[in-house]
Amino acid sequence: MKKIGIYGGTFDPIHLGHLITARSVKEIRKLSEIIFIPANTSPLKQEAKSAPPFHRLEMTKLAVEKYSDFSVSDYEINNSGISYSIDTIKHFKKLYKNIELIIGYDNFLVFDKWFKWEEILELVDIVVLRRFYEEPVKPKIKSEKFIFVDSPTIQINSTLIRKRNAKNLPINLLVIPEILSYIKENNLYTK
């Protein structure tokens, strides 16, 4: 049976760490495909200033276009407003019978703050990316629906990329060349 992974995030910008992690999870969980879903506005990051949704969507498309088992959905971007995972999950459950939600360990630690988290647990299994160096924390929510996978330790994050770019420091080893060109052409993440 076809099993789909949905991988949401701000992707501001998407970087090599996202891609390496997605590849690893796809193989570990034997997923047929991973769908990247850039958030319009993340509920837990409403105060954060990010690049406009259109740019984040376009960069995500550029990042995955060479991989037939990765795709991008504009579902959350098109819905405007705050992107709640429960709405996205319900949308994709209409399209695919078997889906898994992929989240980072940082999101697992605050899962009890997610909108309608109990309903999310009823609908999908949740693949939690745990980096090798992270100490297990006593969870606030216990459920067999959480599936922990050790993901590669990639010390790249979007905040680092934005800060380096604003200081005119190289980011070429952190993002694929197409993303680097897109950031430069659209004057993103400058002071």
C-alpha positions as CSV (number, residue, x, y, z in Angstrom):
1,M,0.0,0.0,0.0
2,K,1.2,3.5,-0.9
3,K,2.4,5.4,2.1
4,I,2.9,9.2,1.9
5,G,4.9,11.4,4.2
6,I,3.8,15.0,4.6
7,Y,6.6,17.4,5.7
8,G,5.5,20.9,6.7
9,G,7.4,23.9,7.8
10,T,8.2,27.5,7.1
11,F,11.1,26.5,4.8
12,D,12.6,30.0,5.1
13,P,14.7,29.0,3.2
14,I,14.6,25.3,2.5
15,H,18.2,23.9,2.8
16,L,20.3,20.8,2.4
17,G,19.4,19.7,5.9
18,H,15.7,19.5,5.0
19,L,16.5,17.4,1.9
20,I,19.0,15.0,3.6
21,T,16.6,14.4,6.4
22,A,13.6,13.9,4.1
23,R,15.6,11.3,2.1
24,S,16.6,9.5,5.3
25,V,13.0,9.4,6.6
26,K,11.7,8.2,3.3
27,E,14.1,5.3,3.3
28,I,13.6,4.4,7.0
29,R,9.8,4.6,6.8
30,K,9.6,3.1,3.3
31,L,7.5,6.0,2.1
32,S,6.4,6.1,-1.5
33,E,6.7,9.9,-1.6
34,I,7.3,12.9,0.6
35,I,5.2,16.0,0.1
36,F,6.8,19.3,1.3
37,I,4.2,21.8,2.5
38,P,5.4,25.3,3.1
39,A,3.3,27.0,5.8
40,N,1.6,30.3,5.1
41,T,1.9,31.3,8.7
42,S,3.1,28.8,11.3
43,P,0.8,28.9,14.5
44,L,3.8,28.7,16.8
45,K,5.9,31.3,14.8
46,Q,3.3,34.0,14.2
47,E,5.6,36.8,15.5
48,A,8.5,35.6,13.3
49,K,9.2,37.7,10.2
50,S,9.7,35.4,7.2
51,A,10.1,35.8,3.5
52,P,6.8,36.1,1.7
53,P,4.9,32.8,1.2
54,F,5.3,33.0,-2.6
55,H,9.1,33.0,-2.4
56,R,9.2,30.2,0.2
57,L,7.0,28.1,-2.1
58,E,9.1,28.8,-5.1
59,M,12.3,27.9,-3.3
60,T,10.8,24.7,-2.1
61,K,9.7,23.8,-5.6
62,L,13.3,24.5,-6.9
63,A,14.8,22.3,-4.1
64,V,12.8,19.2,-4.9
65,E,12.2,19.4,-8.7
66,K,15.0,16.9,-9.5
67,Y,13.5,14.2,-7.2
68,S,10.6,12.2,-8.5
69,D,9.8,10.9,-5.0
70,F,9.6,14.5,-3.5
71,S,6.9,17.0,-4.4
72,V,5.5,20.3,-3.1
73,S,2.0,21.3,-2.2
74,D,0.7,24.9,-2.1
75,Y,-2.2,23.9,0.0
76,E,-1.3,25.9,3.1
77,I,0.0,28.9,1.1
78,N,-3.3,29.0,-0.9
79,N,-5.4,28.9,2.3
80,S,-3.8,32.1,3.6
81,G,-3.8,32.9,7.3
82,I,-2.5,30.5,10.0
83,S,-1.6,27.0,8.8
84,Y,-3.0,24.5,11.2
85,S,-1.7,20.9,10.7
86,I,-5.1,19.4,11.4
87,D,-6.6,21.1,8.4
88,T,-3.7,20.0,6.2
89,I,-4.0,16.4,7.5
90,K,-7.7,16.3,6.8
91,H,-7.1,17.6,3.3
92,F,-4.5,15.0,2.5
93,K,-6.4,12.1,4.1
94,K,-9.0,12.7,1.4
95,L,-6.3,12.2,-1.3
96,Y,-4.3,9.4,0.3
97,K,-5.4,6.6,2.6
98,N,-2.1,6.1,4.4
99,I,-0.1,9.2,5.4
100,E,2.5,10.0,8.1
101,L,3.2,13.5,9.4
102,I,6.9,14.3,9.7
103,I,7.9,16.6,12.5
104,G,11.2,17.7,14.2
105,Y,12.0,16.8,17.8
106,D,11.6,20.5,18.7
107,N,7.9,20.3,17.5
108,F,7.4,17.0,19.4
109,L,8.4,18.8,22.7
110,V,5.6,21.4,22.2
111,F,3.1,19.1,20.5
112,D,0.6,19.7,23.4
113,K,0.4,23.3,22.2
114,W,-0.6,22.3,18.7
115,F,-4.2,23.1,17.6
116,K,-6.4,20.0,18.0
117,W,-3.4,17.8,18.8
118,E,-5.7,15.0,20.1
119,E,-7.5,14.8,16.7
120,I,-4.1,14.8,14.9
121,L,-3.1,11.7,16.9
122,E,-6.4,10.0,15.9
123,L,-5.8,10.6,12.2
124,V,-2.1,9.9,11.5
125,D,1.1,8.4,12.7
126,I,3.7,11.0,13.5
127,V,7.3,10.5,12.5
128,V,9.5,12.4,15.0
129,L,13.0,13.3,13.7
130,R,15.4,12.7,16.6
131,R,19.0,13.7,16.1
132,F,21.6,11.4,17.5
133,Y,22.9,14.0,20.0
134,E,19.5,14.9,21.4
135,E,18.8,13.6,24.9
136,P,15.4,12.0,25.2
137,V,13.0,14.2,27.1
138,K,10.1,12.9,29.2
139,P,7.2,13.6,26.8
140,K,4.2,15.6,27.8
141,I,2.1,13.4,25.6
142,K,2.5,9.6,25.5
143,S,1.1,7.9,22.4
144,E,2.1,4.9,20.3
145,K,1.3,7.2,17.3
146,F,4.7,8.8,17.8
147,I,7.4,7.0,15.8
148,F,10.9,8.1,16.6
149,V,13.5,7.9,13.9
150,D,17.1,8.8,14.2
151,S,17.8,11.4,11.5
152,P,21.2,12.5,10.3
153,T,22.8,15.2,12.4
154,I,22.9,18.2,10.0
155,Q,24.0,21.4,11.7
156,I,22.2,23.7,9.2
157,N,19.2,25.8,10.0
158,S,17.3,28.5,8.2
159,T,18.1,31.1,10.8
160,L,21.8,30.6,10.3
161,I,21.3,31.0,6.5
162,R,19.3,34.2,6.9
163,K,21.9,35.7,9.3
164,R,24.9,34.7,7.1
165,N,23.2,36.1,4.0
166,A,22.4,39.4,5.8
167,K,26.1,39.7,6.7
168,N,27.1,38.9,3.1
169,L,28.8,35.7,4.2
170,P,28.7,32.7,1.9
171,I,25.7,30.3,2.1
172,N,26.6,28.2,-1.0
173,L,27.4,25.1,1.0
174,L,24.1,25.3,3.0
175,V,21.6,25.4,0.1
176,I,21.5,24.0,-3.4
177,P,22.8,26.3,-6.2
178,E,19.3,27.0,-7.5
179,I,18.2,28.3,-4.0
180,L,21.3,30.5,-3.8
181,S,20.5,32.0,-7.1
182,Y,16.9,32.6,-6.2
183,I,17.9,34.3,-2.9
184,K,20.3,36.6,-4.7
185,E,18.0,37.4,-7.6
186,N,15.1,38.2,-5.3
187,N,17.2,40.1,-2.7
188,L,16.0,37.9,0.1
189,Y,17.4,37.9,3.7
190,T,19.4,41.1,3.3
191,K,19.5,43.7,6.0
